[in-house]
Amino acid sequence: MKVSQSLRIKWMLLTTTISFIVFMLFSFLIIYLIGVYQKEQEAEIAKRSLSDISVIMATKNIAELKIDDLSRSLSSRDTFVYFNRQGEQLFSISGQSAEKVDIAFNPTTKIISKDEVHQGKNYIVMYSPLNNANFHGYVVLVHSLKNHDDVIEFLIIISSFSSLTALFLTAMLSYVFSGQITKPIRMIAEQMKRIKRDGFQNKLAFSTQYHETNDLIETFNEMMTQLEQSFNQQKQF
């Protein structure tokens, strides 16, 4: 025997589930778009830092080059590395909060930007050739994505908390409003029980705000009228 379910509970679960799924999809879309936009901004910052350092190295030879001049073009978590043409690392400059990152030699002929993971942390790594009157080699800029990752992590936490809150509120509101929707059905059921007890000569003598339940009341009354006529005919016979 199939177990019956409460229409009110089923309606609450359906509306809550749909609302929760829509909210989560919308939240993930917003987080994704924010992540893409912020990552583009981080890439622009890395490109600008690399360009500034390349300009400095083009105007000064290695004897005149000062670490402070290059450090000012780096953020606190970035690292800059210079290789000669043979792939030997001549010097490296890191920001105050930068972590040690092992960068492989990459003799590229053009600027290349890659997303890399080192020790479980995300970076934008830019490889570029450097050929001017003072330097002939290759430079690498390692730009940390910690700020980007922190923002995304914060948004995920906020989204998760908001989703759970929305889930609870939607369930409560859905339960309240579903009670209003199913109220006419409960009233019809109660009057049908009374008619069953008192006799089919009684009718459902009320209307609702919904076409469906009004049609149900009208159909039931017509059925009761037909039963009453059939009963009277049998009684006369």
MARKETI-205172 format. One record per residue (C-alpha): x, y, z; chain; residue in three letters. Coordinates in nm, 4 decimals. Example, Ala and Ser with C-alpha at 12.3 -4.5 7.8 and 13.67 -1.06 7.14 Angstrom:
<site><x>1.2300</x><y>-0.4500</y><z>0.7800</z><zake>A</zake><drenke>ALA</drenke></site>
<site><x>1.3670</x><y>-0.1060</y><z>0.7140</z><zake>A</zake><drenke>SER</drenke></site>
//
This chain:
<site><x>0.0000</x><y>0.0000</y><z>0.0000</z><zake>A</zake><drenke>MET</drenke></site>
<site><x>0.1381</x><y>0.3348</y><z>-0.1032</z><zake>A</zake><drenke>LYS</drenke></site>
<site><x>0.1886</x><y>0.5714</y><z>0.1892</z><zake>A</zake><drenke>VAL</drenke></site>
<site><x>0.0182</x><y>0.9079</y><z>0.1380</z><zake>A</zake><drenke>SER</drenke></site>
<site><x>0.2115</x><y>1.2310</y><z>0.1795</z><zake>A</zake><drenke>GLN</drenke></site>
<site><x>0.1118</x><y>1.5685</y><z>0.3125</z><zake>A</zake><drenke>SER</drenke></site>
<site><x>0.0523</x><y>1.8101</y><z>0.0260</z><zake>A</zake><drenke>LEU</drenke></site>
<site><x>0.1640</x><y>2.0951</y><z>0.2491</z><zake>A</zake><drenke>ARG</drenke></site>
<site><x>0.4955</x><y>1.9301</y><z>0.3373</z><zake>A</zake><drenke>ILE</drenke></site>
<site><x>0.5547</x><y>1.8237</y><z>-0.0216</z><zake>A</zake><drenke>LYS</drenke></site>
<site><x>0.4900</x><y>2.1770</y><z>-0.1475</z><zake>A</zake><drenke>TRP</drenke></site>
<site><x>0.7255</x><y>2.3192</y><z>0.1161</z><zake>A</zake><drenke>MET</drenke></site>
<site><x>1.0048</x><y>2.0769</y><z>0.0225</z><zake>A</zake><drenke>LEU</drenke></site>
<site><x>0.9594</x><y>2.1414</y><z>-0.3497</z><zake>A</zake><drenke>LEU</drenke></site>
<site><x>0.9635</x><y>2.5219</y><z>-0.3278</z><zake>A</zake><drenke>THR</drenke></site>
<site><x>1.2503</x><y>2.5202</y><z>-0.0769</z><zake>A</zake><drenke>THR</drenke></site>
<site><x>1.4625</x><y>2.2894</y><z>-0.2924</z><zake>A</zake><drenke>THR</drenke></site>
<site><x>1.4025</x><y>2.4907</y><z>-0.6090</z><zake>A</zake><drenke>ILE</drenke></site>
<site><x>1.4750</x><y>2.8202</y><z>-0.4330</z><zake>A</zake><drenke>SER</drenke></site>
<site><x>1.7927</x><y>2.6800</y><z>-0.2765</z><zake>A</zake><drenke>PHE</drenke></site>
<site><x>1.9225</x><y>2.5472</y><z>-0.6096</z><zake>A</zake><drenke>ILE</drenke></site>
<site><x>1.8495</x><y>2.8765</y><z>-0.7879</z><zake>A</zake><drenke>VAL</drenke></site>
<site><x>2.0175</x><y>3.0751</y><z>-0.5096</z><zake>A</zake><drenke>PHE</drenke></site>
<site><x>2.3270</x><y>2.8527</y><z>-0.5135</z><zake>A</zake><drenke>MET</drenke></site>
<site><x>2.3594</x><y>2.8688</y><z>-0.8922</z><zake>A</zake><drenke>LEU</drenke></site>
<site><x>2.3259</x><y>3.2467</y><z>-0.8824</z><zake>A</zake><drenke>PHE</drenke></site>
<site><x>2.5834</x><y>3.2706</y><z>-0.6009</z><zake>A</zake><drenke>SER</drenke></site>
<site><x>2.8334</x><y>3.0507</y><z>-0.7855</z><zake>A</zake><drenke>PHE</drenke></site>
<site><x>2.7869</x><y>3.2595</y><z>-1.0995</z><zake>A</zake><drenke>LEU</drenke></site>
<site><x>2.8544</x><y>3.5822</y><z>-0.9091</z><zake>A</zake><drenke>ILE</drenke></site>
<site><x>3.1616</x><y>3.4314</y><z>-0.7393</z><zake>A</zake><drenke>ILE</drenke></site>
<site><x>3.2914</x><y>3.3046</y><z>-1.0734</z><zake>A</zake><drenke>TYR</drenke></site>
<site><x>3.2483</x><y>3.6434</y><z>-1.2437</z><zake>A</zake><drenke>LEU</drenke></site>
<site><x>3.4111</x><y>3.8264</y><z>-0.9526</z><zake>A</zake><drenke>ILE</drenke></site>
<site><x>3.6967</x><y>3.5742</y><z>-0.9571</z><zake>A</zake><drenke>GLY</drenke></site>
<site><x>3.7532</x><y>3.6198</y><z>-1.3313</z><zake>A</zake><drenke>VAL</drenke></site>
<site><x>3.7468</x><y>3.9989</y><z>-1.3035</z><zake>A</zake><drenke>TYR</drenke></site>
<site><x>3.9797</x><y>4.0098</y><z>-1.0037</z><zake>A</zake><drenke>GLN</drenke></site>
<site><x>4.2223</x><y>3.7682</y><z>-1.1646</z><zake>A</zake><drenke>LYS</drenke></site>
<site><x>4.2383</x><y>3.9906</y><z>-1.4700</z><zake>A</zake><drenke>GLU</drenke></site>
<site><x>4.3220</x><y>4.2816</y><z>-1.2410</z><zake>A</zake><drenke>GLN</drenke></site>
<site><x>4.5953</x><y>4.0779</y><z>-1.0718</z><zake>A</zake><drenke>GLU</drenke></site>
<site><x>4.7386</x><y>3.9896</y><z>-1.4141</z><zake>A</zake><drenke>ALA</drenke></site>
<site><x>4.7440</x><y>4.3588</y><z>-1.5067</z><zake>A</zake><drenke>GLU</drenke></site>
<site><x>4.9297</x><y>4.4396</y><z>-1.1838</z><zake>A</zake><drenke>ILE</drenke></site>
<site><x>5.1880</x><y>4.1682</y><z>-1.2595</z><zake>A</zake><drenke>ALA</drenke></site>
<site><x>5.2302</x><y>4.2914</y><z>-1.6160</z><zake>A</zake><drenke>LYS</drenke></site>
<site><x>5.2755</x><y>4.6498</y><z>-1.4971</z><zake>A</zake><drenke>ARG</drenke></site>
<site><x>5.5371</x><y>4.5454</y><z>-1.2392</z><zake>A</zake><drenke>SER</drenke></site>
<site><x>5.7298</x><y>4.3488</y><z>-1.4991</z><zake>A</zake><drenke>LEU</drenke></site>
<site><x>5.7178</x><y>4.6419</y><z>-1.7388</z><zake>A</zake><drenke>SER</drenke></site>
<site><x>5.8385</x><y>4.8882</y><z>-1.4735</z><zake>A</zake><drenke>ASP</drenke></site>
<site><x>6.1297</x><y>4.6652</y><z>-1.3748</z><zake>A</zake><drenke>ILE</drenke></site>
<site><x>6.2251</x><y>4.6111</y><z>-1.7396</z><zake>A</zake><drenke>SER</drenke></site>
<site><x>6.2353</x><y>4.9873</y><z>-1.7926</z><zake>A</zake><drenke>VAL</drenke></site>
<site><x>6.4585</x><y>5.0329</y><z>-1.4872</z><zake>A</zake><drenke>ILE</drenke></site>
<site><x>6.6969</x><y>4.7616</y><z>-1.6065</z><zake>A</zake><drenke>MET</drenke></site>
<site><x>6.7087</x><y>4.9197</y><z>-1.9502</z><zake>A</zake><drenke>ALA</drenke></site>
<site><x>6.8253</x><y>5.2534</y><z>-1.8106</z><zake>A</zake><drenke>THR</drenke></site>
<site><x>7.0861</x><y>5.1257</y><z>-1.5637</z><zake>A</zake><drenke>LYS</drenke></site>
<site><x>7.3672</x><y>4.8762</y><z>-1.5885</z><zake>A</zake><drenke>ASN</drenke></site>
<site><x>7.4278</x><y>4.6119</y><z>-1.3246</z><zake>A</zake><drenke>ILE</drenke></site>
<site><x>7.6753</x><y>4.8329</y><z>-1.1369</z><zake>A</zake><drenke>ALA</drenke></site>
<site><x>7.4263</x><y>5.1210</y><z>-1.1107</z><zake>A</zake><drenke>GLU</drenke></site>
<site><x>7.1245</x><y>4.9016</y><z>-1.0416</z><zake>A</zake><drenke>LEU</drenke></site>
<site><x>6.9960</x><y>4.9289</y><z>-0.6871</z><zake>A</zake><drenke>LYS</drenke></site>
<site><x>6.7764</x><y>4.6726</y><z>-0.5172</z><zake>A</zake><drenke>ILE</drenke></site>
<site><x>6.5497</x><y>4.9435</y><z>-0.3780</z><zake>A</zake><drenke>ASP</drenke></site>
<site><x>6.4755</x><y>5.0681</y><z>-0.7287</z><zake>A</zake><drenke>ASP</drenke></site>
<site><x>6.3442</x><y>4.7258</y><z>-0.8277</z><zake>A</zake><drenke>LEU</drenke></site>
<site><x>6.1705</x><y>4.6552</y><z>-0.4954</z><zake>A</zake><drenke>SER</drenke></site>
<site><x>5.9494</x><y>4.9600</y><z>-0.5321</z><zake>A</zake><drenke>ARG</drenke></site>
<site><x>5.7962</x><y>4.8039</y><z>-0.8434</z><zake>A</zake><drenke>SER</drenke></site>
<site><x>5.7062</x><y>4.4819</y><z>-0.6589</z><zake>A</zake><drenke>LEU</drenke></site>
<site><x>5.4208</x><y>4.4110</y><z>-0.4225</z><zake>A</zake><drenke>SER</drenke></site>
<site><x>5.5017</x><y>4.2651</y><z>-0.0825</z><zake>A</zake><drenke>SER</drenke></site>
<site><x>5.4301</x><y>3.9060</y><z>-0.1935</z><zake>A</zake><drenke>ARG</drenke></site>
<site><x>5.6006</x><y>3.9111</y><z>-0.5344</z><zake>A</zake><drenke>ASP</drenke></site>
<site><x>5.9366</x><y>3.7768</y><z>-0.6467</z><zake>A</zake><drenke>THR</drenke></site>
<site><x>6.1533</x><y>3.8881</y><z>-0.9394</z><zake>A</zake><drenke>PHE</drenke></site>
<site><x>6.4268</x><y>3.6667</y><z>-1.0874</z><zake>A</zake><drenke>VAL</drenke></site>
<site><x>6.6876</x><y>3.7430</y><z>-1.3542</z><zake>A</zake><drenke>TYR</drenke></site>
<site><x>6.8606</x><y>3.4677</y><z>-1.5568</z><zake>A</zake><drenke>PHE</drenke></site>
<site><x>7.1457</x><y>3.5086</y><z>-1.8026</z><zake>A</zake><drenke>ASN</drenke></site>
<site><x>7.1343</x><y>3.3427</y><z>-2.1416</z><zake>A</zake><drenke>ARG</drenke></site>
<site><x>7.2951</x><y>3.0276</y><z>-2.0065</z><zake>A</zake><drenke>GLN</drenke></site>
<site><x>7.0118</x><y>2.9854</y><z>-1.7536</z><zake>A</zake><drenke>GLY</drenke></site>
<site><x>7.2149</x><y>3.0898</y><z>-1.4494</z><zake>A</zake><drenke>GLU</drenke></site>
<site><x>7.0199</x><y>3.2853</y><z>-1.1892</z><zake>A</zake><drenke>GLN</drenke></site>
<site><x>7.2144</x><y>3.6089</y><z>-1.1377</z><zake>A</zake><drenke>LEU</drenke></site>
<site><x>6.9917</x><y>3.7719</y><z>-0.8788</z><zake>A</zake><drenke>PHE</drenke></site>
<site><x>6.6459</x><y>3.7510</y><z>-0.7204</z><zake>A</zake><drenke>SER</drenke></site>
<site><x>6.4381</x><y>4.0126</y><z>-0.5393</z><zake>A</zake><drenke>ILE</drenke></site>
<site><x>6.1416</x><y>3.9307</y><z>-0.3156</z><zake>A</zake><drenke>SER</drenke></site>
<site><x>5.8851</x><y>4.1409</y><z>-0.1344</z><zake>A</zake><drenke>GLY</drenke></site>
<site><x>5.8675</x><y>4.1494</y><z>0.2428</z><zake>A</zake><drenke>GLN</drenke></site>
<site><x>5.5898</x><y>3.8902</y><z>0.2642</z><zake>A</zake><drenke>SER</drenke></site>
<site><x>5.6934</x><y>3.6801</y><z>-0.0347</z><zake>A</zake><drenke>ALA</drenke></site>
<site><x>5.7482</x><y>3.3085</y><z>0.0159</z><zake>A</zake><drenke>GLU</drenke></site>
<site><x>6.0297</x><y>3.1170</y><z>-0.1469</z><zake>A</zake><drenke>LYS</drenke></site>
<site><x>5.9279</x><y>2.9831</y><z>-0.4873</z><zake>A</zake><drenke>VAL</drenke></site>
<site><x>6.1505</x><y>2.7658</y><z>-0.7075</z><zake>A</zake><drenke>ASP</drenke></site>
<site><x>6.1216</x><y>2.8951</y><z>-1.0632</z><zake>A</zake><drenke>ILE</drenke></site>
<site><x>6.2528</x><y>2.6962</y><z>-1.3580</z><zake>A</zake><drenke>ALA</drenke></site>
<site><x>6.4534</x><y>2.8617</y><z>-1.6349</z><zake>A</zake><drenke>PHE</drenke></site>
<site><x>6.2362</x><y>2.9327</y><z>-1.9394</z><zake>A</zake><drenke>ASN</drenke></site>
<site><x>6.4216</x><y>3.0775</y><z>-2.2430</z><zake>A</zake><drenke>PRO</drenke></site>
<site><x>6.1137</x><y>3.2247</y><z>-2.4064</z><zake>A</zake><drenke>THR</drenke></site>
<site><x>6.1168</x><y>3.4628</y><z>-2.7028</z><zake>A</zake><drenke>THR</drenke></site>
<site><x>5.8090</x><y>3.6555</y><z>-2.5909</z><zake>A</zake><drenke>LYS</drenke></site>
<site><x>5.6201</x><y>3.7428</y><z>-2.2754</z><zake>A</zake><drenke>ILE</drenke></site>
<site><x>5.4351</x><y>3.4385</y><z>-2.1405</z><zake>A</zake><drenke>ILE</drenke></site>
<site><x>5.1896</x><y>3.4430</y><z>-1.8494</z><zake>A</zake><drenke>SER</drenke></site>
<site><x>5.1062</x><y>3.1174</y><z>-1.6704</z><zake>A</zake><drenke>LYS</drenke></site>
<site><x>4.8940</x><y>3.0143</y><z>-1.3750</z><zake>A</zake><drenke>ASP</drenke></site>
<site><x>5.1105</x><y>2.7982</y><z>-1.1535</z><zake>A</zake><drenke>GLU</drenke></site>
<site><x>5.0749</x><y>2.6287</y><z>-0.8158</z><zake>A</zake><drenke>VAL</drenke></site>
<site><x>5.3726</x><y>2.6112</y><z>-0.5813</z><zake>A</zake><drenke>HIS</drenke></site>
<site><x>5.3424</x><y>2.4425</y><z>-0.2429</z><zake>A</zake><drenke>GLN</drenke></site>
<site><x>4.9651</x><y>2.4519</y><z>-0.2667</z><zake>A</zake><drenke>GLY</drenke></site>
<site><x>4.9475</x><y>2.8257</y><z>-0.3386</z><zake>A</zake><drenke>LYS</drenke></site>
<site><x>4.8435</x><y>2.9986</y><z>-0.6594</z><zake>A</zake><drenke>ASN</drenke></site>
<site><x>5.0629</x><y>3.2377</y><z>-0.8582</z><zake>A</zake><drenke>TYR</drenke></site>
<site><x>5.0698</x><y>3.4220</y><z>-1.1860</z><zake>A</zake><drenke>ILE</drenke></site>
<site><x>5.4175</x><y>3.3657</y><z>-1.3293</z><zake>A</zake><drenke>VAL</drenke></site>
<site><x>5.5331</x><y>3.5881</y><z>-1.6153</z><zake>A</zake><drenke>MET</drenke></site>
<site><x>5.8339</x><y>3.4902</y><z>-1.8272</z><zake>A</zake><drenke>TYR</drenke></site>
<site><x>5.9948</x><y>3.7465</y><z>-2.0539</z><zake>A</zake><drenke>SER</drenke></site>
<site><x>6.3168</x><y>3.7929</y><z>-2.2533</z><zake>A</zake><drenke>PRO</drenke></site>
<site><x>6.5263</x><y>4.0968</y><z>-2.1625</z><zake>A</zake><drenke>LEU</drenke></site>
<site><x>6.7584</x><y>4.2347</y><z>-2.4293</z><zake>A</zake><drenke>ASN</drenke></site>
<site><x>6.8912</x><y>4.5891</y><z>-2.4035</z><zake>A</zake><drenke>ASN</drenke></site>
<site><x>7.2234</x><y>4.7670</y><z>-2.3870</z><zake>A</zake><drenke>ALA</drenke></site>
<site><x>7.2784</x><y>4.6595</y><z>-2.0260</z><zake>A</zake><drenke>ASN</drenke></site>
<site><x>7.1228</x><y>4.3163</y><z>-1.9902</z><zake>A</zake><drenke>PHE</drenke></site>
<site><x>7.0842</x><y>4.0129</y><z>-2.2120</z><zake>A</zake><drenke>HIS</drenke></site>
<site><x>6.8875</x><y>3.7345</y><z>-2.0513</z><zake>A</zake><drenke>GLY</drenke></site>
<site><x>6.5488</x><y>3.6408</y><z>-1.9178</z><zake>A</zake><drenke>TYR</drenke></site>
<site><x>6.3338</x><y>3.7711</y><z>-1.6342</z><zake>A</zake><drenke>VAL</drenke></site>
<site><x>6.0581</x><y>3.6052</y><z>-1.4343</z><zake>A</zake><drenke>VAL</drenke></site>
<site><x>5.7968</x><y>3.7763</y><z>-1.2197</z><zake>A</zake><drenke>LEU</drenke></site>
<site><x>5.6140</x><y>3.5614</y><z>-0.9661</z><zake>A</zake><drenke>VAL</drenke></site>
<site><x>5.2926</x><y>3.7372</y><z>-0.8618</z><zake>A</zake><drenke>HIS</drenke></site>
<site><x>5.1081</x><y>3.5918</y><z>-0.5633</z><zake>A</zake><drenke>SER</drenke></site>
<site><x>4.7313</x><y>3.5363</y><z>-0.5925</z><zake>A</zake><drenke>LEU</drenke></site>
<site><x>4.6785</x><y>3.5244</y><z>-0.2161</z><zake>A</zake><drenke>LYS</drenke></site>
<site><x>4.4581</x><y>3.8347</y><z>-0.2161</z><zake>A</zake><drenke>ASN</drenke></site>
<site><x>4.2493</x><y>3.6876</y><z>-0.4969</z><zake>A</zake><drenke>HIS</drenke></site>
<site><x>4.2189</x><y>3.3514</y><z>-0.3179</z><zake>A</zake><drenke>ASP</drenke></site>
<site><x>4.1299</x><y>3.5191</y><z>0.0132</z><zake>A</zake><drenke>ASP</drenke></site>
<site><x>3.8487</x><y>3.7158</y><z>-0.1516</z><zake>A</zake><drenke>VAL</drenke></site>
<site><x>3.7096</x><y>3.4049</y><z>-0.3225</z><zake>A</zake><drenke>ILE</drenke></site>
<site><x>3.7285</x><y>3.2077</y><z>0.0016</z><zake>A</zake><drenke>GLU</drenke></site>
<site><x>3.5484</x><y>3.4876</y><z>0.1867</z><zake>A</zake><drenke>PHE</drenke></site>
<site><x>3.2771</x><y>3.5014</y><z>-0.0794</z><zake>A</zake><drenke>LEU</drenke></site>
<site><x>3.2264</x><y>3.1243</y><z>-0.0591</z><zake>A</zake><drenke>ILE</drenke></site>
<site><x>3.1880</x><y>3.1443</y><z>0.3199</z><zake>A</zake><drenke>ILE</drenke></site>
<site><x>2.9415</x><y>3.4328</y><z>0.2932</z><zake>A</zake><drenke>ILE</drenke></site>
<site><x>2.7520</x><y>3.2532</y><z>0.0168</z><zake>A</zake><drenke>SER</drenke></site>
<site><x>2.7318</x><y>2.9319</y><z>0.2196</z><zake>A</zake><drenke>SER</drenke></site>
<site><x>2.6041</x><y>3.1144</y><z>0.5257</z><zake>A</zake><drenke>PHE</drenke></site>
<site><x>2.3548</x><y>3.3115</y><z>0.3174</z><zake>A</zake><drenke>SER</drenke></site>
<site><x>2.2366</x><y>2.9938</y><z>0.1449</z><zake>A</zake><drenke>SER</drenke></site>
<site><x>2.1674</x><y>2.8199</y><z>0.4753</z><zake>A</zake><drenke>LEU</drenke></site>
<site><x>1.9855</x><y>3.1270</y><z>0.6056</z><zake>A</zake><drenke>THR</drenke></site>
<site><x>1.7826</x><y>3.1528</y><z>0.2855</z><zake>A</zake><drenke>ALA</drenke></site>
<site><x>1.7064</x><y>2.7797</y><z>0.3051</z><zake>A</zake><drenke>LEU</drenke></site>
<site><x>1.5642</x><y>2.8175</y><z>0.6562</z><zake>A</zake><drenke>PHE</drenke></site>
<site><x>1.3633</x><y>3.1319</y><z>0.5753</z><zake>A</zake><drenke>LEU</drenke></site>
<site><x>1.2288</x><y>2.9850</y><z>0.2517</z><zake>A</zake><drenke>THR</drenke></site>
<site><x>1.1193</x><y>2.6683</y><z>0.4322</z><zake>A</zake><drenke>ALA</drenke></site>
<site><x>0.9388</x><y>2.8710</y><z>0.6999</z><zake>A</zake><drenke>MET</drenke></site>
<site><x>0.7660</x><y>3.1039</y><z>0.4536</z><zake>A</zake><drenke>LEU</drenke></site>
<site><x>0.6777</x><y>2.8177</y><z>0.2222</z><zake>A</zake><drenke>SER</drenke></site>
<site><x>0.5238</x><y>2.6236</y><z>0.5098</z><zake>A</zake><drenke>TYR</drenke></site>
<site><x>0.3116</x><y>2.9247</y><z>0.6101</z><zake>A</zake><drenke>VAL</drenke></site>
<site><x>0.1926</x><y>3.0068</y><z>0.2577</z><zake>A</zake><drenke>PHE</drenke></site>
<site><x>0.1344</x><y>2.6421</y><z>0.1690</z><zake>A</zake><drenke>SER</drenke></site>
<site><x>-0.1042</x><y>2.6314</y><z>0.4645</z><zake>A</zake><drenke>GLY</drenke></site>
<site><x>-0.3073</x><y>2.9076</y><z>0.3010</z><zake>A</zake><drenke>GLN</drenke></site>
<site><x>-0.3066</x><y>2.7229</y><z>-0.0306</z><zake>A</zake><drenke>ILE</drenke></site>
<site><x>-0.4179</x><y>2.3903</y><z>0.1178</z><zake>A</zake><drenke>THR</drenke></site>
<site><x>-0.6751</x><y>2.5472</y><z>0.3528</z><zake>A</zake><drenke>LYS</drenke></site>
<site><x>-0.9638</x><y>2.5225</y><z>0.0981</z><zake>A</zake><drenke>PRO</drenke></site>
<site><x>-0.8821</x><y>2.1548</y><z>0.0419</z><zake>A</zake><drenke>ILE</drenke></site>
<site><x>-0.8978</x><y>2.0882</y><z>0.4155</z><zake>A</zake><drenke>ARG</drenke></site>
<site><x>-1.2310</x><y>2.2734</y><z>0.4371</z><zake>A</zake><drenke>MET</drenke></site>
<site><x>-1.3715</x><y>2.0680</y><z>0.1500</z><zake>A</zake><drenke>ILE</drenke></site>
<site><x>-1.2534</x><y>1.7467</y><z>0.3160</z><zake>A</zake><drenke>ALA</drenke></site>
<site><x>-1.4180</x><y>1.8433</y><z>0.6466</z><zake>A</zake><drenke>GLU</drenke></site>
<site><x>-1.7501</x><y>1.9235</y><z>0.4811</z><zake>A</zake><drenke>GLN</drenke></site>
<site><x>-1.7357</x><y>1.6002</y><z>0.2809</z><zake>A</zake><drenke>MET</drenke></site>
<site><x>-1.6982</x><y>1.4101</y><z>0.6076</z><zake>A</zake><drenke>LYS</drenke></site>
<site><x>-2.0021</x><y>1.5965</y><z>0.7455</z><zake>A</zake><drenke>ARG</drenke></site>
<site><x>-2.2034</x><y>1.5162</y><z>0.4323</z><zake>A</zake><drenke>ILE</drenke></site>
<site><x>-2.1024</x><y>1.1507</y><z>0.4647</z><zake>A</zake><drenke>LYS</drenke></site>
<site><x>-2.2303</x><y>1.1559</y><z>0.8214</z><zake>A</zake><drenke>ARG</drenke></site>
<site><x>-2.5528</x><y>1.3601</y><z>0.7711</z><zake>A</zake><drenke>ASP</drenke></site>
<site><x>-2.6590</x><y>1.2454</y><z>0.4235</z><zake>A</zake><drenke>GLY</drenke></site>
<site><x>-2.5964</x><y>1.3295</y><z>0.0600</z><zake>A</zake><drenke>PHE</drenke></site>
<site><x>-2.8863</x><y>1.5747</y><z>0.0491</z><zake>A</zake><drenke>GLN</drenke></site>
<site><x>-2.6432</x><y>1.8302</y><z>0.1907</z><zake>A</zake><drenke>ASN</drenke></site>
<site><x>-2.4151</x><y>2.0237</y><z>-0.0411</z><zake>A</zake><drenke>LYS</drenke></site>
<site><x>-2.0857</x><y>2.2083</y><z>-0.0202</z><zake>A</zake><drenke>LEU</drenke></site>
<site><x>-2.2127</x><y>2.5589</y><z>0.0492</z><zake>A</zake><drenke>ALA</drenke></site>
<site><x>-1.9025</x><y>2.7770</y><z>0.0155</z><zake>A</zake><drenke>PHE</drenke></site>
<site><x>-1.6596</x><y>2.9018</y><z>-0.2477</z><zake>A</zake><drenke>SER</drenke></site>
<site><x>-1.2843</x><y>2.9578</y><z>-0.2476</z><zake>A</zake><drenke>THR</drenke></site>
<site><x>-1.0403</x><y>3.1954</y><z>-0.4146</z><zake>A</zake><drenke>GLN</drenke></site>
<site><x>-0.9106</x><y>2.9277</y><z>-0.6509</z><zake>A</zake><drenke>TYR</drenke></site>
<site><x>-1.0652</x><y>2.8045</y><z>-0.9744</z><zake>A</zake><drenke>HIS</drenke></site>
<site><x>-0.9500</x><y>2.4491</y><z>-0.9168</z><zake>A</zake><drenke>GLU</drenke></site>
<site><x>-1.1173</x><y>2.4068</y><z>-0.5771</z><zake>A</zake><drenke>THR</drenke></site>
<site><x>-1.4311</x><y>2.5858</y><z>-0.6958</z><zake>A</zake><drenke>ASN</drenke></site>
<site><x>-1.4528</x><y>2.3390</y><z>-0.9851</z><zake>A</zake><drenke>ASP</drenke></site>
<site><x>-1.4071</x><y>2.0565</y><z>-0.7350</z><zake>A</zake><drenke>LEU</drenke></site>
<site><x>-1.6930</x><y>2.1913</y><z>-0.5187</z><zake>A</zake><drenke>ILE</drenke></site>
<site><x>-1.9193</x><y>2.2307</y><z>-0.8221</z><zake>A</zake><drenke>GLU</drenke></site>
<site><x>-1.8413</x><y>1.8804</y><z>-0.9475</z><zake>A</zake><drenke>THR</drenke></site>
<site><x>-1.9018</x><y>1.7310</y><z>-0.6029</z><zake>A</zake><drenke>PHE</drenke></site>
<site><x>-2.2379</x><y>1.9085</y><z>-0.5679</z><zake>A</zake><drenke>ASN</drenke></site>
<site><x>-2.3450</x><y>1.7888</y><z>-0.9115</z><zake>A</zake><drenke>GLU</drenke></site>
<site><x>-2.2476</x><y>1.4340</y><z>-0.8179</z><zake>A</zake><drenke>MET</drenke></site>
<site><x>-2.4477</x><y>1.4602</y><z>-0.4935</z><zake>A</zake><drenke>MET</drenke></site>
<site><x>-2.7491</x><y>1.5879</y><z>-0.6880</z><zake>A</zake><drenke>THR</drenke></site>
<site><x>-2.7276</x><y>1.2951</y><z>-0.9288</z><zake>A</zake><drenke>GLN</drenke></site>
<site><x>-2.6954</x><y>1.0494</y><z>-0.6402</z><zake>A</zake><drenke>LEU</drenke></site>
<site><x>-2.9963</x><y>1.2037</y><z>-0.4692</z><zake>A</zake><drenke>GLU</drenke></site>
<site><x>-3.2039</x><y>1.1792</y><z>-0.7880</z><zake>A</zake><drenke>GLN</drenke></site>
<site><x>-3.0936</x><y>0.8192</y><z>-0.8417</z><zake>A</zake><drenke>SER</drenke></site>
<site><x>-3.1790</x><y>0.7333</y><z>-0.4816</z><zake>A</zake><drenke>PHE</drenke></site>
<site><x>-3.5265</x><y>0.8926</y><z>-0.5117</z><zake>A</zake><drenke>ASN</drenke></site>
<site><x>-3.5920</x><y>0.7018</y><z>-0.8333</z><zake>A</zake><drenke>GLN</drenke></site>
<site><x>-3.4978</x><y>0.3740</y><z>-0.6706</z><zake>A</zake><drenke>GLN</drenke></site>
<site><x>-3.7128</x><y>0.4621</y><z>-0.3701</z><zake>A</zake><drenke>LYS</drenke></site>
<site><x>-4.0138</x><y>0.5334</y><z>-0.5933</z><zake>A</zake><drenke>GLN</drenke></site>
<site><x>-3.9550</x><y>0.2098</y><z>-0.7846</z><zake>A</zake><drenke>PHE</drenke></site>
//
